[in-house]
Amino acid sequence: MRKLRYVVASTLDGFICREDGSFDDFPNEGDHVQAYLDLLASFDAVLMGRATYEVGLKLGVTSPYPTMKQYVVSSSMSQSPDPAVELVSQDVGGLVRRLRSEPGGDIYLCGGAVLATALVDEGLVDEITLKLNPIVLGSGIPFLYDTAEPLDLALSDMQRFDTGVVFLTYTVNRTARSS
């Protein structure tokens, strides 16, 4: 079965961007960049929220992950700006369950925090990879909002880079959630 893997850049204090959505403080050069690109090769589908999608859209990028089947969750967009991008306005959990049962590579949950929290609360996120950046913002948008239940995680991998970035991969422990 395919996994839904939330891969997200975060500051040491748990923010994925500033309150205005900017993330220019994050290091975008160095050895961690190639590791991220290599990680992307393990996915063949991507699921992202509208705000995450619009970051690239504002720069004219309508198909940000052309090697993957792309889904954008939005209740406000009426038409996709690109035929390679499918809009999803309802039953995101149903879509994830269907994708997980189909053959293929894992599914990249690209963000954002509202979407990730909803899918965590539905018990659909299998793994969380924090690309932990050596910065502190003090405030901003968290990588997850308040979840319905505490989330029990087991560290399954760690990669340290010369840039000071650390990739921490956690497997979601489902048995703890059901007890």
Residue, then its C-alpha position, 0 to 999 in steps of 0.5 A: m500500500r502506498k504511503l501518504r508522507y508529509v514532507v515539510a520545511s520547518t524552523l527550529d521553533g516549528f514554523i513553515c513560514r512567516e505569518d504572511g506566508s513568506f519563507d525567504d529565511f530558509p536556506n535554499e542552497g547547499d547539500h540538503v537541496q539535492a537530498y530533497l530533490d532525491l526524495l521527490a523521486s520516490f513520489d508519483a503523486v502530490l497533494m497540496g493545499r491552495a495556499t501552497y500551490e499559489v506560491g508557485l502560481k504567483l511566479g507563473v508555475t502552473s505545474p510545480y511537480p510535472t513528474m507527479k500526478q498533482y492534486v490541489v485541495s481548494s474550495s475557492m478555485s473554480q478551475s485549474p490553471d493547468p490540465a496536469v493539476e486536478l482540483v479537489s474540493q471535497d472528500v479529500g480523505g476519500l481521495v487519499r484512501r483511493l490513491r493509497s489503494e492504487p499501485g504506484g509510488d508514495i504520495y507527497l503531502c506538500g502542505g499546507a498546515v490546515l490540510a496536513t492537520a485534517l489528514v493527520d486527524e483522519g489517521l491518513v498520514d503515514e510519515i512526517t519528514l521535517k526538513l529542520n532548518p537552523i533558524v528561529l522565526g518566533s512566530g508564523i504558521p506552524f507545520l501542524y495546527d492543534t491535532a484532535e489527539p496527540l500524535d505518537l511518532a517513531l523516529s525512522d531516519m535522520q540525515r544531517f547536512d553541512t548547511g545545518v539542515v537536518f531531515l527527521t523522518y517519523t513514522v506515525n504510530r497508529t496503535a497508540r492513536s486507537s487506544 
